[in-house]
Amino acid sequence: MRLSEDIGIDLGTATFLIYSKSRGLVLQEPSVIAMARDSKQVKAVGEEAYRMIGRTPGGIVAVRPIKDGVIADEGLTEKMITMFLQKVQGSAGRLFGFKPQLMVGVPSNVSDVEKRAVLRAALNSNAKRAFLIEEPLAAAIGAGLKIAEPVGSMVVDIGGGSTDVAVISLGGIVVSESMRVAGNEFDESIIRYVRRKHNVLIGERTAEEIKVKVGAAMLLDDAENLTAEVRGRDLVNGLPKTISLDSTDVVEALSEPVTKIVEGVKRVLEITPPELVSDIIDRGIVMTGGGSLLRNFDELLRQTTGIPVAVAENAVEAVAVGTGMALEMIPVLGDSLVSSDNYLRR
């Protein structure tokens, strides 16, 4: 890595991504950190820590320091950012004391307290300067939308902890809404459904696997109804039990969080200026984030709104790519960014 290189970060609830302008996506790992329960000493981070979830001995705990898209534990988040930066910097960065300039994506409508927490964590992780960019704006840049033009573009970014819906024009967000409903809520809804209908307890990793394998926002025909075997603990006798779930079950399980997201999109459209709505009808809605990959979610949104919907080719990486590209667009983005130079002095 060149010592002058600056990087963009998608500080996701589920996944932590780092993007380098010259090398592209250089890191994509779960936003999980494992530490000793008593001493708070970090044992593992990222993929290694994720494999420990639900499998750690009593003295070690694996946690997600980012919750609902914002920092829940500032100290652990700082450690996680530092360790991931060390991974991508390599020995040269540590040897020469390399201090990168960071652009960090955050959900729209985050509070001042949350903004300061992210900026402090970024600076304390050895950055020389940090900027914040709202995730839907970063997603639009990363998905290749021409955000500087005087036309409206609509982005629905469904991450792990939050969903951001925004209408963008002239390099800024015109109207937006951020909901604490996203991929993690999908998993929790599946856990609750299996517990309620089958009296079986499953973990979050199992729920995520169900979502990926047989999940859908809606089914277009019977041929799309897939089936998977699920293993969990019988809540009646406490013994292991295997059950069968199909896509129809998962559609029912996910109906509540999916409906909340669809309603959020409709609310943003209702308050969007008519001229920009006309642009959106012509250009369509772009979906990004891991949650947008839920089967037929784009078709459900199209049927509900009557507007063409497309999932970005780089849906999962779009925010991270956009944060990196935004470092080259600071003069264009202007007031759409928050800088540590000014914000932390208030």
Secondary structure, 3 states (H helix, E strand, C coil): CCCCCCEEEEECCCEEEEEECCCEEEEEEECCEEEECCCCCEEEECHHHHCCCCCCCCCEEEECCEECCEECCHHHHHHHHHHHHHHHHHHHHHHCCCCCEEEEEECCCCCHHHHHHHHHHHHHCCCCEEEEEEHHHHHHHHCCCCCCCCCCEEEEEECCCCEEEEEEECCEEEEEEEECCCHHHHHHHHHHHHHHHHCEECCHHHHHHHHHHHCCCCCCCHHHCCEEEEEEEECCCCCEEEEEEEHHHHHHHHHHHHHHHHHHHHHHHHCCCHHHHHHHHHHCEEEECHHHHCCCHHHHHHHHHCCCEEECCCCCCHHHHHHHHHCCCHHHHHHHEEEHHHHCCC
